[in-house]
Amino acid sequence: MAIDKLNRRELLHKGAAGAAVGAAAFVVPGLAWGAPADSKQLGGIYQLQAAFHNAKSHQDIEKMVSLWTNDCTLTFNGTTYSGPDAVRSFFLNSGSFLHHRISLVPSFKDQMVVGHNGDHAFLYFECHDVALDSNDPAGPQGSLVTHLTNYGLIKNNGGAWQFHQMRFGSAAPISVDTIYDPIS
């Protein structure tokens, strides 16, 4: 096994570079993300996502609103809705609450990055809704009628994950590999 010799100058450069990266994690909070999440945290995040799709598919507005923090924001097509009452209004006027649909998610595309304290996380998921009503204006019964992307910050409040600052947008055309950004 060959061992490369390292002179004092190279050692100082490498040490300074390492220190700079470490210091940057304190200055730029995003660099502090990515601590390995335990299965309990990830399980809780999956439960939040499942509860979202259950509430949406069953048109359970009380359950849907309970999944959001009191100081939440939801941004859709450039409009930001702030607080539980605004979230309630948004969903009650959405296609999934005006027409009976089942909301499906391609879970293999989910992305979750838990923050270093385990009290916040980034979540990305998609919703693909199927019309269950025969009179849904978005399409015939049984057809895929919406393709949405949802991503943003969620918070762990006493062991229960809730949506905090989320962005919703289009996930069309449907793609196996594309991760959509609704604000680009």
C-alpha positions in Angstrom: 0.0 0.0 0.0 1.5 3.3 -1.0 1.3 6.3 1.3 1.5 9.8 -0.1 3.7 12.2 1.7 2.0 15.4 2.7 4.1 18.5 3.4 3.2 21.2 5.9 1.8 23.6 3.3 -0.6 21.0 1.8 -1.7 19.9 5.3 -2.5 23.5 6.2 -4.5 24.0 2.9 -6.5 20.8 3.5 -7.1 21.7 7.1 -8.3 25.2 6.2 -10.6 23.8 3.5 -12.1 21.4 6.0 -12.6 24.1 8.6 -14.2 26.4 6.0 -16.7 23.6 5.0 -17.5 23.0 8.7 -18.0 26.7 9.4 -20.2 27.1 6.3 -22.7 24.6 7.9 -23.2 27.1 10.7 -23.5 30.1 8.5 -25.7 28.5 5.8 -28.4 26.6 7.6 -29.2 24.4 4.5 -25.8 22.8 4.8 -26.7 21.6 8.3 -29.6 19.5 6.8 -29.3 15.9 6.0 -28.5 14.2 9.3 -29.5 10.5 9.0 -33.1 10.2 9.9 -34.3 7.3 12.0 -37.1 5.0 10.9 -39.5 6.6 13.4 -39.0 10.0 11.9 -39.5 8.7 8.3 -42.4 6.6 9.4 -44.1 9.7 10.9 -43.5 11.7 7.7 -45.0 8.9 5.6 -48.0 8.9 8.0 -48.4 12.6 7.4 -48.4 12.0 3.7 -50.9 9.1 4.0 -53.2 11.2 6.2 -53.1 14.0 3.5 -54.1 11.7 0.7 -56.8 10.0 3.0 -58.3 13.4 3.9 -58.2 14.6 0.3 -59.8 11.3 -1.1 -62.5 11.3 1.7 -63.0 15.1 1.4 -62.4 15.3 5.2 -61.7 19.0 5.6 -61.2 18.9 9.4 -58.6 16.2 9.0 -56.9 18.1 6.2 -56.7 21.3 8.2 -55.4 19.4 11.3 -52.3 18.4 9.2 -51.1 22.0 9.0 -49.3 24.2 11.6 -51.1 27.3 12.9 -48.6 29.5 11.1 -48.6 27.5 7.9 -48.3 28.8 4.3 -49.4 27.0 1.1 -48.4 28.5 -2.2 -50.2 27.5 -5.4 -49.7 29.1 -8.8 -48.1 32.2 -7.2 -50.8 32.7 -4.6 -49.9 32.2 -1.0 -52.5 31.1 1.5 -51.5 31.7 5.2 -53.0 30.0 8.2 -55.5 27.2 8.8 -58.5 29.2 7.6 -56.8 30.0 4.3 -55.8 26.3 3.9 -59.4 25.3 4.6 -60.7 27.7 1.9 -58.1 26.6 -0.6 -59.0 22.9 -0.3 -62.8 23.5 -0.1 -62.5 25.2 -3.5 -60.1 22.6 -5.1 -61.2 19.9 -7.5 -60.7 17.2 -5.0 -63.2 18.7 -2.6 -65.7 19.8 -5.3 -65.6 16.4 -7.1 -65.1 13.0 -5.6 -61.6 11.7 -6.5 -59.0 9.3 -5.1 -55.6 10.7 -4.7 -52.7 8.4 -5.5 -48.9 8.9 -4.9 -45.9 7.4 -6.7 -44.1 6.8 -3.3 -40.8 5.9 -5.0 -40.4 9.5 -6.0 -40.8 10.8 -2.5 -38.0 12.8 -1.1 -37.4 13.5 2.6 -34.5 15.2 4.3 -34.8 15.6 8.1 -33.1 18.6 9.7 -30.2 18.1 12.1 -32.5 18.5 15.2 -35.2 16.2 13.9 -37.8 19.0 14.4 -38.1 20.0 10.7 -37.8 18.3 7.3 -38.0 18.9 3.6 -40.7 16.8 1.9 -41.4 16.3 -1.8 -44.3 14.1 -3.0 -46.8 14.0 -5.9 -50.5 13.5 -6.1 -52.2 12.0 -9.1 -56.0 12.1 -8.8 -58.5 9.8 -10.4 -62.1 10.9 -11.0 -64.6 8.8 -9.2 -67.7 10.9 -10.2 -69.3 10.4 -13.6 -69.8 14.1 -13.9 -66.3 15.4 -13.1 -65.5 18.2 -15.6 -61.8 17.3 -15.6 -62.4 13.9 -17.2 -64.5 10.8 -17.3 -64.9 8.5 -14.3 -61.7 6.4 -13.8 -59.4 8.8 -15.6 -56.4 10.6 -14.2 -57.5 14.2 -13.9 -54.8 16.1 -11.9 -51.1 15.7 -11.5 -49.7 17.8 -8.7 -46.4 18.2 -7.0 -46.1 19.2 -3.3 -42.9 20.2 -1.6 -41.6 22.3 1.3 -40.9 22.4 5.0 -42.7 20.3 7.5 -42.4 20.5 11.3 -42.3 17.9 14.0 -44.6 19.1 16.7 -44.3 16.9 19.8 -43.8 13.8 17.7 -46.5 14.6 15.1 -45.4 15.9 11.7 -47.4 18.8 10.2 -47.1 20.8 6.9 -45.6 24.2 7.5 -44.5 26.0 4.3 -45.6 24.1 1.2 -45.6 24.8 -2.5 -48.1 23.0 -4.8 -47.8 22.9 -8.6 -48.1 20.9 -11.7 -46.5 17.4 -12.1 -47.4 17.2 -15.8 -46.6 15.5 -18.0 -46.4 12.4 -15.9 -42.9 11.1 -15.7 -41.2 8.3 -13.9 -38.0 10.2 -13.3 -38.8 13.9 -13.2 -38.9 15.7 -9.9 -41.0 18.8 -10.6 -40.4 22.3 -9.3 -43.7 24.3 -9.4 -41.9 27.7 -9.2 -39.5 27.3 -12.1 
